[in-house]
Amino acid sequence: MFAVQLLILALYLVSWYKMFEKMGRQGWEGLIPIYNMVILLEVIKKPWWWVLLMLFIPIVNIVFMILAFIELSKRFGQGTAFAIGLTFLGFIFFPLLAFGDYHFTPDNNNYSQA
């Protein structure tokens, strides 16, 4: 069981590294907890204080994470359903973003709704 958890962790780390590179950031920025959320919120143009809400307020953290993933999905040309996948099945959907043929657009005006 521990080996499976390590494999999933490694998959997440590699996926976040590659995803951050696709977003035009340094890959290592995706590997540092909390800092990666600050950078992610900066990239999707959300206020930094969302990180405080996600860290310290139960239930609100889930809602704000879903909202952040919806915006991230839009930036990669996906819709809300993909964001729900990122939230609840991240071990599948983050590698899809990282290694799939998804392209990041800095503004959310150029996306298709799923």
Secondary structure as UniProt FT lines:
FT   HELIX           2..22
FT   TURN            23..24
FT   HELIX           27..30
FT   TURN            33..34
FT   HELIX           35..43
FT   TURN            44..45
FT   TURN            48..49
FT   HELIX           50..56
FT   TURN            58..59
FT   HELIX           60..75
FT   TURN            76..77
FT   HELIX           80..88
FT   HELIX           90..99
FT   TURN            108..109
//
